[in-house]
């Protein structure tokens, strides 16, 4: 009889990439739910639209590249890219802004670099950064104000019509400056107490945003619990942001307070779902901490002294650049060796 | 309580050990024939010391390693040597190798055995010799000859002797059942090895999933210094380096051996074999083998003679031939698949898994690496498996080596957890093989280059020496010439007529001068000094000879030149003109030499007739 010939190991514990990505989709649901509850239907519509465009463009490119389409679509990675963009883009962003972001993410940042596993940059953030610099009006004026779904937010039909209309800016009454934007621009001429009077902050830290961030934090902890992501990148990310805030911006009359840094904007989504994209992140534990911390520090720098109110995309992309360098200098110490072999072959260490 | 350390990484695969621990160790009995490979361990193969057709007794040595590292092979039962030929042997490649086949005669008749009651009364070297003569090599892993391992270098004092009873691979229970049923022999073997090595500490490391074995060994070691260390179940705690880390907190240096840090690991089966060799005089002719998997009805452990075909053991365990999809020798993590069940049990065979297709399914197709880092999380050697994979795949072997590829123990934990089902270990094996091949190639070319350079250096040296000698000769000749010239000048000053052989023009002049002088001399002798009466003929003769020689030299040079010119003309070389000039010049030279010679001859003839009366 002919026996199966295979090299060891013969046993495998299957948690395939598709399952890993499915868990990421599931873990993001609490955050999406919170977004929908506090900011209306915009994010949900964006998520569905972005996922659809992501899968369609991935399939088209795979076909062009003569790769097995179904085999790669089933890994769910395109869906995750679509999801992350849907969660990140402004609620009333016109459909073509989302489409440009998703297509550039999948086509340019992912497939043109060789597809899954070969992209040096986080695809979703490439798409996001591209539309942010290309369509600044659409990307800054379409953030929904914290109108509760059950209390005055525009209905599903109205939201869908607004997005589908393709208008640069949505109805003025529905949108509002984000808390980070508001604080950053008002604090130069006002005191903290005056700034916080704005309805975008509500009674807590940042109305609605605090819950969205808390929900993403919960989803992120689930991923850590499932060992789908390690704690190193989020810890470095949040640690870097906290240290910078405490070191440079502890006076709320001059700088955005730490609570707002953590619970407004895309902080938790970025820390647990975006920065943790393994393909474009550093690999060793030490490297992940440095990579995460770098993102946290850059976010603080850009939010405080840069031109943008939020900075997850730019910070992640800048640290993506640094990944090969970080990887070269942060290998673990192998068993039986006195110290890690840093650098590249031929160098010292 | 023994202090324990943890090793990084590790996995918890399903154990499946319960399959084969339900039954006690069974005797596999005599198969129809035994196949005894001459090479059963790393080192050098043994050479047969018996002839085909010879009857051998049980325990009789039938092959030995005469030169090199290795241990002898013994007849596992009495019978007749049927052949010495190539048969399939247990090897990942499925290759055939030289084996002795033995047809048992069923009498199981022992040869003379020499049991030792009190090994302490012997020299340690004598006990090591007993272990060697019993053919004992490590019965897990690579099968390193035990007697050599038990004699570490003098500067490597073994302070901790570890008996490895971790048996962390799923399915395998050979050591577990041995410890349960032969605890006393295990401990006796350990004591012999401890007596040889004199360590400060003896530890038996066992995973906590073997409570019966732990209890049996606790009982057998009661009242002794031997520690029973119960280690948490985690693959690969039974890896030598990992178990040493768990039990001592120390790490074996990269590229080194445990003895470098004063530690030695021995296998459970090896301890039993040592005890049997010493106390019973029994060589290593059988071992415990686990036959398991869902394709056998009665999985369990068998005491099998070395050389028993796997086929025989599978039948004993009630194999369902049709259900077997994969036959694994060893465990599911590090074992290799067999192409045929005809291969025999050898000294290192611990387990055979007859797996169904559902049990060990073919892995799904490889997907791209997403750098998730699961592999690095589970790597017990703290390597970066994904980087090693990238570099192996890109054949960037230098980078793979830089990331310590050769520290990989191929435990398979990375492949086990890989969500993209990448056969990582296979990539590492490929890279290691390529690097080894390159190194061998490099060594070869280095040697060739060294040889070439040595030759070049020798030739150059010889050339220089030749040059030096030539210069010395030229110098000596110049000095001699100068001396002669000085003498000649001196002689000339003294008014002595001296014929020189130096230049033919001079000779010709001299000859002319002499002619003139003699013409004058034929006149009534003048006051000028006549040549010494006997000197002229004596000196004129060599003149002729010298001129003749010069002529022939000039002639041959001209011939050479002419030849070169002809060649150059034939090849239309650009030095034709130059050569033509050289030939013309040489032609003149020959002409002049001929003239000089004929003139000298005439002169000589004239001189001799003229000078005749003077004699």
Boltz contact constraints between the chains, C-beta under 6 A:
constraints:
  - contact:
      token1: [A, 3]
      token2: [B, 326]
      max_distance: 6.0
  - contact:
      token1: [A, 3]
      token2: [B, 327]
      max_distance: 6.0
  - contact:
      token1: [A, 4]
      token2: [B, 325]
      max_distance: 6.0
  - contact:
      token1: [A, 4]
      token2: [B, 326]
      max_distance: 6.0
  - contact:
      token1: [A, 5]
      token2: [B, 337]
      max_distance: 6.0
  - contact:
      token1: [A, 6]
      token2: [B, 337]
      max_distance: 6.0
  - contact:
      token1: [A, 7]
      token2: [B, 426]
      max_distance: 6.0
  - contact:
      token1: [A, 8]
      token2: [B, 334]
      max_distance: 6.0
  - contact:
      token1: [A, 8]
      token2: [B, 335]
      max_distance: 6.0
  - contact:
      token1: [A, 8]
      token2: [B, 412]
      max_distance: 6.0
  - contact:
      token1: [A, 9]
      token2: [B, 333]
      max_distance: 6.0
  - contact:
      token1: [A, 9]
      token2: [B, 412]
      max_distance: 6.0
  - contact:
      token1: [A, 9]
      token2: [B, 415]
      max_distance: 6.0
  - contact:
      token1: [A, 9]
      token2: [B, 416]
      max_distance: 6.0
  - contact:
      token1: [A, 10]
      token2: [B, 328]
      max_distance: 6.0
  - contact:
      token1: [A, 10]
      token2: [B, 332]
      max_distance: 6.0
  - contact:
      token1: [A, 10]
      token2: [B, 360]
      max_distance: 6.0
  - contact:
      token1: [A, 11]
      token2: [B, 13]
      max_distance: 6.0
  - contact:
      token1: [A, 11]
      token2: [B, 332]
      max_distance: 6.0
  - contact:
      token1: [A, 12]
      token2: [B, 363]
      max_distance: 6.0
  - contact:
      token1: [A, 12]
      token2: [B, 416]
      max_distance: 6.0
  - contact:
      token1: [A, 13]
      token2: [B, 416]
      max_distance: 6.0
  - contact:
      token1: [A, 13]
      token2: [B, 417]
      max_distance: 6.0
  - contact:
      token1: [A, 15]
      token2: [B, 419]
      max_distance: 6.0
  - contact:
      token1: [A, 16]
      token2: [B, 419]
      max_distance: 6.0
  - contact:
      token1: [A, 17]
      token2: [B, 367]
      max_distance: 6.0
  - contact:
      token1: [A, 17]
      token2: [B, 370]
      max_distance: 6.0
  - contact:
      token1: [A, 17]
      token2: [B, 419]
      max_distance: 6.0
  - contact:
      token1: [A, 17]
      token2: [B, 420]
      max_distance: 6.0
  - contact:
      token1: [A, 20]
      token2: [B, 419]
      max_distance: 6.0
  - contact:
      token1: [A, 116]
      token2: [B, 368]
      max_distance: 6.0
  - contact:
      token1: [A, 117]
      token2: [B, 368]
      max_distance: 6.0
  - contact:
      token1: [A, 117]
      token2: [B, 369]
      max_distance: 6.0
  - contact:
      token1: [A, 117]
      token2: [B, 370]
      max_distance: 6.0
  - contact:
      token1: [A, 278]
      token2: [B, 370]
      max_distance: 6.0
  - contact:
      token1: [A, 278]
      token2: [B, 371]
      max_distance: 6.0
  - contact:
      token1: [A, 278]
      token2: [B, 372]
      max_distance: 6.0
  - contact:
      token1: [A, 279]
      token2: [B, 370]
      max_distance: 6.0
  - contact:
      token1: [A, 279]
      token2: [B, 371]
      max_distance: 6.0
  - contact:
      token1: [A, 283]
      token2: [B, 373]
      max_distance: 6.0
  - contact:
      token1: [A, 331]
      token2: [B, 384]
      max_distance: 6.0
  - contact:
      token1: [A, 332]
      token2: [B, 382]
      max_distance: 6.0
  - contact:
      token1: [A, 334]
      token2: [B, 381]
      max_distance: 6.0
  - contact:
      token1: [A, 334]
      token2: [B, 382]
      max_distance: 6.0
  - contact:
      token1: [A, 334]
      token2: [B, 383]
      max_distance: 6.0
  - contact:
      token1: [A, 334]
      token2: [B, 404]
      max_distance: 6.0
  - contact:
      token1: [A, 334]
      token2: [B, 407]
      max_distance: 6.0
  - contact:
      token1: [A, 335]
      token2: [B, 251]
      max_distance: 6.0
  - contact:
      token1: [A, 335]
      token2: [B, 381]
      max_distance: 6.0
  - contact:
      token1: [A, 335]
      token2: [B, 382]
      max_distance: 6.0
  - contact:
      token1: [A, 336]
      token2: [B, 251]
      max_distance: 6.0
  - contact:
      token1: [A, 336]
      token2: [B, 252]
      max_distance: 6.0
  - contact:
      token1: [A, 336]
      token2: [B, 253]
      max_distance: 6.0
  - contact:
      token1: [A, 336]
      token2: [B, 254]
      max_distance: 6.0
  - contact:
      token1: [A, 337]
      token2: [B, 254]
      max_distance: 6.0
  - contact:
      token1: [A, 341]
      token2: [B, 402]
      max_distance: 6.0
  - contact:
      token1: [A, 345]
      token2: [B, 398]
      max_distance: 6.0
  - contact:
      token1: [A, 345]
      token2: [B, 399]
      max_distance: 6.0
  - contact:
      token1: [A, 345]
      token2: [B, 402]
      max_distance: 6.0
